[in-house]
Amino acid sequence: MAPPSNFSRAFSWISENPGRAALYGLAGVGTGVALAPGVVAAPALAAVGFGADGIAKLSMAAAIQSGIGNVAAGSAFATLQSAGMAGSGAAVVNGVVSFGGALVALASGSAASKAKPAQFNPTEVLWSVLKANIWKPEDLERLADAVEKSWARISFDMDTPTTTTSMQREFETATAAKGWDVKY
């Protein structure tokens, strides 16, 4: 049997962690906008009527300009009009869009990296049972002896009430989280 491809592993991770995947995706989009703001700003300006040839007829920008009347130099409307025509206003608009993209990338990337992935880890449960049975030994030999005795007492059929309850609770919590934060 061949090992899973990178694509299948990625798809599997995404399906197991949809919340974190969405946050990382949003961080990627924010980074793209921060690095290339014109890719977003120019089409957005054109969509509302700030085009390369000036204000487009029957557009939102035309409606706003008709309500304003004479546009004051340096106003927000004048800056947007300049940006739409690839003038000096483009630097201002691209700077604002880039800053917004960076904020989105930072916030969503930070949230994704802080999220504890939903996972079911029986090893943690076994370790907690082992730790609970070991007291502070005086030397390494007694520690090894305590670990062996404690390990021998663990029931691997998982029928012990403490282990079953704890593992079941972790499994249910991880399953319900669907990739979002989990507090064990």
QUIUR-V219523 format. One record per pair of residues at least 6 apart in sequence whose C-alpha atoms are under 8 Angstrom apart, sorted by the first residue. I is the first residue (numbers start at 1). J is the second residue. If there is no record, write none. Layout:
i=I j=J
i=I j=J
//
This chain:
i=14 j=20
i=14 j=21
i=16 j=178
i=16 j=179
i=17 j=117
i=17 j=118
i=17 j=178
i=17 j=179
i=17 j=180
i=18 j=178
i=18 j=179
i=18 j=180
i=19 j=112
i=19 j=178
i=19 j=179
i=19 j=180
i=20 j=112
i=20 j=113
i=20 j=115
i=20 j=117
i=20 j=179
i=20 j=180
i=21 j=112
i=23 j=108
i=23 j=109
i=23 j=111
i=23 j=112
i=24 j=108
i=24 j=109
i=24 j=112
i=26 j=104
i=26 j=105
i=26 j=108
i=26 j=109
i=27 j=104
i=27 j=105
i=27 j=106
i=27 j=107
i=27 j=108
i=27 j=109
i=28 j=105
i=29 j=101
i=29 j=105
i=30 j=100
i=30 j=101
i=30 j=102
i=30 j=103
i=30 j=104
i=30 j=105
i=31 j=101
i=31 j=102
i=31 j=104
i=31 j=105
i=32 j=101
i=33 j=39
i=33 j=40
i=33 j=97
i=33 j=98
i=33 j=101
i=33 j=102
i=34 j=97
i=34 j=98
i=34 j=99
i=34 j=100
i=34 j=101
i=34 j=102
i=35 j=98
i=36 j=98
i=37 j=94
i=37 j=95
i=37 j=97
i=37 j=98
i=37 j=101
i=38 j=94
i=40 j=97
i=41 j=93
i=41 j=94
i=41 j=97
i=42 j=83
i=42 j=84
i=45 j=51
i=45 j=80
i=45 j=83
i=45 j=84
i=46 j=52
i=46 j=84
i=48 j=59
i=48 j=60
i=48 j=61
i=49 j=55
i=49 j=56
i=49 j=57
i=49 j=59
i=49 j=60
i=49 j=61
i=49 j=62
i=50 j=56
i=50 j=61
i=50 j=80
i=50 j=81
i=50 j=83
i=50 j=84
i=50 j=85
i=51 j=81
i=51 j=84
i=51 j=85
i=52 j=84
i=52 j=85
i=52 j=86
i=53 j=85
i=54 j=81
i=54 j=84
i=54 j=85
i=55 j=61
i=55 j=62
i=55 j=81
i=56 j=62
i=65 j=71
i=71 j=77
i=71 j=78
i=72 j=78
i=78 j=89
i=79 j=88
i=79 j=89
i=79 j=90
i=79 j=92
i=79 j=93
i=80 j=89
i=80 j=90
i=80 j=93
i=81 j=89
i=82 j=88
i=82 j=89
i=82 j=90
i=83 j=89
i=83 j=90
i=83 j=91
i=83 j=92
i=83 j=93
i=84 j=90
i=115 j=180
i=115 j=181
i=115 j=182
i=116 j=180
i=116 j=181
i=116 j=182
i=116 j=183
i=117 j=179
i=117 j=180
i=117 j=181
i=117 j=182
i=118 j=173
i=118 j=174
i=118 j=175
i=118 j=177
i=118 j=178
i=118 j=179
i=118 j=180
i=118 j=181
i=118 j=182
i=119 j=171
i=119 j=174
i=120 j=170
i=120 j=171
i=120 j=174
i=122 j=167
i=125 j=163
i=125 j=166
i=125 j=167
i=126 j=163
i=129 j=154
i=129 j=163
i=130 j=147
i=130 j=150
i=130 j=151
i=130 j=154
i=133 j=150
i=134 j=143
i=134 j=146
i=134 j=147
i=134 j=150
i=135 j=146
i=136 j=143
i=137 j=143
i=137 j=146
i=158 j=164
i=170 j=184
i=173 j=182
i=174 j=182
//
